[in-house]
């Protein structure tokens, strides 16, 4: 039986999973995380039911990604020695204009993806480092790049363009949208859970340390809160979200901040962390009695509510809302605050179901159905990877 490994490489972590192709459908055997912890490193692997199956820690050195993937390879060989790895699938945040579908990675693809690093500086370099480390660890095994931007290439022009001179749009300065692998998975899952609503007008809120929202019609992306980079739209753990570009002019012209300083400010020092002065973790903010923590949560909720109204307008109506991501799936207080008073939009929240973490959290009277569906980007990567490798044979 064929097996696929999926890798989602960040700056100090690599999420991974092992899938087997059960009747051509990927089935997860294990999921794991390799990460830096202080000055050391750790790997944890869990079975599909969430039970911890393997854990080890060690002191780190140079080359985190190569080191992490070597440990992942060693775990796989020990735990599943008979697994026949046919490909490795990678999450790549930005695919630009060139990549609207998953692709087999070669030197030309890597070169093209390198040019997109300025558009996703927090993610793209580490995604590519993960691919290089996997190429070195598994020579001869096909590597497949799956893109967070690809799902949004169905946007109409008005949801793709900025009101800049047209040549910038032609050069690729446009709204790309992100979290596409998550939205693609949710679109497919919603067809199983509620096929009638999945064929209609749906807003999905992917809420986590990175946060965005997507308007979908019949499972296709119509509009997204994220734009040219993964900074736009909702406030996030450390990213600012929507910002008047005049603020950037002010910071450059009057505060004399450099481009590097502004980049650090917008990507690493803003969002929930900047607003609260305390933490980027919603759990810590909810537990804090400080006024600033409360205001950070209020701003986060306000922006979600504002974008929900805007995306409903883009869809010319609304049939369903889906929450996913770490906060979206686990933060019942955030969901309650977002949906409070949304009866004008056709949403009536069932607070008991919401607090019980049910899948359907709207009342029977609610015209718009509201779901909580855990996302699974790894499963989406595995599906794409397996399909592409089979097509290439």
C-alpha positions as CSV (number, residue, x, y, z in Angstrom):
1,X,0.0,0.0,0.0
2,X,1.2,3.5,-0.9
3,X,2.0,6.1,1.8
4,X,2.3,9.9,1.8
5,X,4.0,12.2,4.2
6,X,2.8,15.7,4.6
7,X,4.9,18.6,5.9
8,X,4.0,22.1,7.1
9,X,7.2,23.8,7.9
10,X,7.3,27.0,10.0
11,X,10.2,29.0,11.4
12,X,10.6,26.9,14.5
13,X,8.2,24.0,13.9
14,X,7.3,21.3,11.4
15,X,3.9,19.8,11.5
16,X,3.8,16.4,9.8
17,X,1.5,13.5,9.2
18,X,1.7,10.0,7.7
19,X,-1.2,8.8,5.5
20,X,-1.8,5.5,3.8
21,X,-3.8,5.4,0.5
22,X,-6.8,3.2,1.5
23,X,-8.6,2.6,-1.8
24,X,-7.0,5.7,-3.2
25,X,-8.3,7.8,-0.2
26,X,-5.6,9.0,2.2
27,X,-6.2,7.8,5.8
28,X,-4.1,9.3,8.6
29,X,-2.0,6.9,10.6
30,X,-0.3,9.5,12.7
31,X,0.2,13.2,13.1
32,X,3.1,15.0,14.8
33,X,4.9,18.2,15.6
34,X,8.7,18.9,15.7
35,X,9.5,22.2,17.4
36,X,12.0,24.3,19.2
37,X,11.4,24.6,23.0
38,X,13.7,27.1,24.6
39,X,17.2,26.1,23.6
40,X,16.2,22.5,22.9
41,X,14.0,20.7,20.4
42,X,11.1,18.2,20.8
43,X,9.1,15.9,18.6
44,X,5.7,14.5,19.5
45,X,3.6,12.1,17.5
46,X,-0.1,11.2,18.1
47,X,-2.3,8.5,16.8
48,X,-5.6,9.5,15.0
49,X,-7.5,9.2,18.3
50,X,-5.2,11.8,19.9
51,X,-3.2,9.5,22.0
52,X,0.5,10.3,22.4
53,X,2.5,7.6,20.7
54,X,6.0,9.0,20.6
55,X,7.9,11.8,22.3
56,X,11.6,12.8,22.5
57,X,13.6,15.9,23.3
58,X,17.2,16.9,22.4
59,X,19.5,19.9,22.4
60,X,19.3,21.8,19.2
61,X,22.1,23.0,16.9
62,X,22.3,24.4,13.4
63,X,19.8,23.6,10.6
64,X,16.5,23.2,12.4
65,X,14.5,22.0,9.4
66,X,17.1,19.3,8.3
67,X,17.4,18.2,11.9
68,X,13.6,18.0,12.4
69,X,13.0,16.1,9.2
70,X,15.8,13.6,10.0
71,X,14.0,12.9,13.3
72,X,10.7,12.6,11.5
73,X,12.3,10.1,9.1
74,X,13.8,8.1,12.0
75,X,10.5,8.0,13.7
76,X,8.7,6.8,10.6
77,X,11.3,4.1,9.9
78,X,10.9,2.8,13.5
79,X,7.2,3.1,13.9
80,X,6.1,2.1,10.3
81,X,9.1,0.2,8.8
82,X,6.9,-1.3,6.0
83,X,5.4,2.0,4.9
84,X,6.1,2.6,1.2
85,X,6.5,6.4,0.9
86,X,5.5,7.4,-2.7
87,X,5.6,11.2,-2.1
88,X,5.9,14.1,0.3
89,X,3.4,16.9,0.2
90,X,4.2,20.4,1.4
91,X,2.1,23.4,2.4
92,X,3.4,26.5,0.6
93,X,1.7,29.7,1.6
94,X,2.1,31.7,-1.6
95,X,1.8,30.4,-5.1
96,X,1.5,33.8,-6.8
97,X,0.1,34.0,-10.3
98,X,2.0,31.0,-11.7
99,X,0.6,28.3,-9.4
100,X,-3.2,27.7,-9.3
101,X,-2.9,24.0,-8.6
102,X,-0.5,21.7,-6.7
103,X,2.7,20.9,-8.6
104,X,5.6,18.5,-8.6
105,X,8.6,20.4,-7.3
106,X,11.7,20.8,-9.5
107,X,14.4,23.4,-9.7
108,X,12.3,25.8,-11.8
109,X,9.4,25.6,-9.4
110,X,11.7,26.3,-6.4
111,X,13.2,29.3,-8.3
112,X,9.7,30.7,-8.9
113,X,8.7,30.2,-5.3
114,X,11.8,32.0,-4.1
115,X,10.6,35.2,-5.9
116,X,7.5,35.2,-3.7
117,X,9.3,35.3,-0.4
118,X,8.8,39.1,0.0
119,X,5.0,38.5,-0.2
120,X,5.0,36.0,2.7
121,X,8.1,36.6,4.7
122,X,6.9,34.8,7.8
123,X,6.0,31.6,6.0
124,X,7.5,31.2,2.5
125,X,11.2,30.9,3.5
126,X,10.4,28.2,6.0
127,X,8.1,26.3,3.6
128,X,10.9,26.2,1.1
129,X,13.4,25.2,3.7
130,X,11.2,22.3,4.6
131,X,11.1,21.2,0.9
132,X,14.9,21.3,0.6
133,X,15.3,19.3,3.8
134,X,12.8,16.7,2.6
135,X,14.6,16.5,-0.8
136,X,17.9,15.8,1.0
137,X,16.3,13.3,3.4
138,X,14.3,11.5,0.7
139,X,16.2,11.6,-2.5
140,X,14.2,10.3,-5.4
141,X,10.9,10.7,-3.6
142,X,8.5,13.2,-5.5
143,X,7.9,16.4,-3.6
144,X,4.5,18.1,-4.1
145,X,3.8,21.8,-3.3
146,X,0.3,22.7,-2.3
147,X,-0.6,26.3,-2.2
148,X,-2.7,28.4,0.3
149,X,-3.4,30.9,-2.4
150,X,-4.7,28.5,-5.1
151,X,-8.2,28.1,-3.7
152,X,-8.9,31.8,-4.2
153,X,-8.0,32.1,-7.8
154,X,-11.7,31.9,-8.6
155,X,-12.3,35.5,-7.3
156,X,-14.0,37.9,-9.7
157,X,-11.9,40.9,-10.7
158,X,-13.5,43.3,-8.2
159,X,-12.4,41.0,-5.3
160,X,-9.0,40.6,-6.8
161,X,-7.9,44.1,-7.7
162,X,-6.6,47.2,-5.8
163,X,-7.5,50.7,-7.1
164,X,-3.9,51.2,-8.3
165,X,-2.7,51.9,-11.9
166,X,-3.7,48.8,-13.9
167,X,-0.1,47.8,-14.7
168,X,0.4,46.8,-11.0
169,X,-2.5,44.3,-11.3
170,X,-1.0,42.9,-14.5
171,X,2.4,42.5,-12.7
172,X,0.7,40.5,-9.9
173,X,-0.1,43.2,-7.3
174,X,-3.6,41.8,-6.4
175,X,-5.5,40.1,-3.6
176,X,-4.4,36.5,-3.4
177,X,-6.1,35.3,-0.2
178,X,-4.6,32.7,2.1
179,X,-5.6,29.7,4.3
180,X,-6.9,28.1,1.0
181,X,-6.1,24.5,2.0
182,X,-8.2,24.9,5.1
183,X,-11.1,26.5,3.2
184,X,-10.9,23.8,0.5
185,X,-11.1,21.1,3.2
186,X,-14.1,22.8,4.9
187,X,-15.9,23.2,1.5
188,X,-15.5,19.4,1.0
189,X,-16.5,18.5,4.5
190,X,-19.6,20.8,4.4
191,X,-20.8,18.9,1.4
192,X,-20.9,15.8,3.6
193,X,-22.4,17.5,6.6
194,X,-24.9,19.9,5.0
195,X,-24.9,19.4,1.2
196,X,-27.8,21.9,0.7
197,X,-26.0,24.7,2.5
198,X,-22.7,23.8,0.9
199,X,-24.1,24.5,-2.5
200,X,-25.2,28.0,-1.3
201,X,-23.7,31.1,0.1
202,X,-21.2,30.3,3.0
203,X,-18.8,32.4,5.0
204,X,-16.0,30.4,6.7
205,X,-14.1,32.0,9.6
206,X,-10.6,30.4,10.0
207,X,-9.7,31.8,13.4
208,X,-6.3,31.1,15.0
209,X,-2.9,32.7,15.4
210,X,-3.4,33.5,11.8
211,X,-7.0,34.5,11.0
212,X,-9.0,35.1,7.9
213,X,-12.5,34.7,6.5
214,X,-13.7,33.5,3.1
215,X,-17.0,33.9,1.2
216,X,-17.8,30.8,-0.8
217,X,-20.6,30.2,-3.3
218,X,-21.1,26.5,-4.2
219,X,-17.8,25.6,-2.6
220,X,-15.7,28.2,-4.6
221,X,-14.0,31.2,-3.1
222,X,-15.7,34.5,-4.0
223,X,-13.9,36.9,-1.6
224,X,-11.4,36.7,1.2
225,X,-10.3,39.1,4.0
226,X,-6.6,38.5,3.3
227,X,-5.1,40.3,0.3
228,X,-1.7,40.7,-1.3
229,X,0.0,39.4,1.8
230,X,-1.1,37.5,4.9
231,X,-1.3,40.8,6.8
232,X,-4.6,42.1,5.6
233,X,-8.1,41.7,7.1
234,X,-8.6,40.4,10.7
235,X,-6.2,41.1,13.5
236,X,-4.1,38.0,14.3
237,X,-1.8,36.8,17.0
238,X,1.0,39.2,16.1
239,X,-0.2,40.6,12.7
240,X,-2.0,43.9,12.4
241,X,-4.8,43.0,10.0
242,X,-6.5,45.8,8.0
243,X,-4.5,49.1,8.2
244,X,-4.8,52.5,6.6
245,X,-1.8,52.7,4.2
246,X,-1.4,56.3,5.4
247,X,-0.1,54.9,8.7
248,X,2.8,53.4,6.8
249,X,3.6,56.7,5.2
250,X,3.5,58.4,8.6
251,X,5.8,55.7,10.1
252,X,8.3,56.2,7.2
253,X,8.2,59.9,6.8
254,X,7.8,61.2,10.3
255,X,8.9,58.3,12.6
256,X,11.8,57.4,10.2
257,X,11.2,53.7,10.5
258,X,13.0,51.5,8.0
259,X,11.3,48.9,5.9
260,X,12.7,46.2,8.1
261,X,11.4,47.9,11.3
262,X,7.9,48.3,9.8
263,X,7.9,44.7,8.7
264,X,8.8,43.6,12.2
265,X,6.1,45.9,13.6
266,X,3.3,44.7,11.4
267,X,4.2,41.0,11.4
268,X,5.6,40.4,14.8
269,X,4.6,43.1,17.3
270,X,1.0,43.9,16.4
271,X,-2.4,42.1,16.5
272,X,-3.6,40.7,19.8
273,X,-0.1,41.0,21.2
274,X,0.3,44.6,20.3
275,X,-3.2,45.6,21.4
276,X,-3.0,43.8,24.8
277,X,0.6,44.3,25.6
278,X,0.3,40.9,27.1
279,X,0.1,37.9,24.8
280,X,-0.8,36.7,21.3
281,X,-2.6,33.7,22.8
282,X,-6.4,34.1,23.0
283,X,-6.5,31.7,26.0
284,X,-4.2,33.9,28.0
285,X,-6.2,37.0,27.0
286,X,-9.5,35.5,28.1
287,X,-8.0,34.5,31.4
288,X,-6.5,38.0,32.1
289,X,-8.4,40.6,34.1
290,X,-6.6,43.5,32.4
291,X,-8.5,46.2,30.5
292,X,-6.1,46.0,27.6
293,X,-6.6,42.2,27.2
294,X,-10.4,42.8,27.1
295,X,-10.0,45.5,24.5
296,X,-7.9,43.3,22.3
297,X,-10.6,40.6,22.4
298,X,-13.3,43.2,21.7
299,X,-11.4,44.5,18.6
300,X,-10.9,41.0,17.3
301,X,-14.6,40.3,17.7
302,X,-15.6,43.6,16.1
303,X,-13.5,43.0,13.0
304,X,-14.9,39.5,12.6
305,X,-18.5,40.9,12.8
306,X,-17.6,43.7,10.4
307,X,-16.1,41.3,7.8
308,X,-19.0,38.9,8.2
309,X,-21.4,41.7,7.1
310,X,-19.1,42.6,4.2
311,X,-18.7,39.1,3.0
312,X,-22.5,38.5,3.2
313,X,-22.9,41.5,1.0
314,X,-20.4,40.2,-1.5
315,X,-22.4,36.9,-1.6
316,X,-25.7,38.9,-1.9
317,X,-27.0,36.8,1.0
318,X,-26.0,34.1,3.4
319,X,-27.0,30.5,4.0
320,X,-24.4,29.2,6.4
321,X,-21.4,30.2,8.6
322,X,-18.6,27.9,9.5
323,X,-16.1,28.4,12.3
324,X,-12.7,26.5,12.1
325,X,-9.1,27.0,13.3
326,X,-7.8,26.8,16.8
327,X,-9.9,29.7,18.1
328,X,-12.9,29.1,15.8
329,X,-13.1,25.4,16.9
330,X,-12.4,25.9,20.6
331,X,-13.3,29.4,21.5
332,X,-17.0,29.3,22.4
333,X,-16.9,32.8,24.0
334,X,-15.5,34.3,20.8
335,X,-18.2,32.6,18.7
336,X,-20.9,33.8,21.1
337,X,-19.6,37.4,21.0
338,X,-19.3,37.3,17.2
339,X,-22.9,36.0,16.7
340,X,-24.6,38.0,19.5
341,X,-27.2,40.3,17.9
342,X,-26.8,38.9,14.4
343,X,-30.5,38.1,14.1
344,X,-30.8,40.9,11.5
345,X,-28.5,38.7,9.3
346,X,-30.7,35.6,9.9
347,X,-28.4,34.1,12.5
348,X,-29.9,32.9,15.8
349,X,-27.3,31.3,18.1
350,X,-28.1,28.3,20.3
351,X,-26.0,29.2,23.3
352,X,-26.3,25.8,24.9
353,X,-25.1,23.9,21.8
354,X,-22.3,26.5,21.3
355,X,-21.0,26.0,24.8
356,X,-21.3,22.2,24.5
357,X,-19.1,22.5,21.4
358,X,-21.7,20.9,19.1
359,X,-21.3,20.8,15.4
360,X,-24.5,22.8,14.7
361,X,-24.7,25.8,17.0
362,X,-27.7,27.7,15.5
363,X,-31.3,27.2,16.6
364,X,-33.9,25.4,14.6
365,X,-35.5,28.8,13.9
366,X,-32.3,30.3,12.5
367,X,-32.5,31.0,8.8
368,X,-28.7,30.9,8.5
369,X,-27.2,27.7,9.8
370,X,-23.9,27.9,11.9
371,X,-21.5,25.1,12.1
372,X,-18.2,24.3,13.9
373,X,-16.1,22.0,11.7
374,X,-12.5,21.2,12.6
375,X,-10.2,21.9,9.7
376,X,-7.6,19.5,8.4
377,X,-5.0,21.0,6.1
378,X,-2.8,17.9,6.3
379,X,-5.6,15.7,4.8
380,X,-6.1,18.2,2.0
381,X,-2.3,18.1,1.2
382,X,-2.3,14.3,1.3
383,X,-5.3,14.2,-1.2
384,X,-3.6,16.6,-3.6
385,X,-0.2,14.8,-3.3
386,X,-1.6,11.3,-3.9
387,X,-3.7,12.5,-6.9
388,X,-0.8,14.3,-8.5
389,X,1.6,11.5,-8.1
390,X,-0.9,9.0,-9.6
391,X,-1.5,11.3,-12.5
392,X,2.3,11.6,-13.1
393,X,2.7,7.8,-13.5
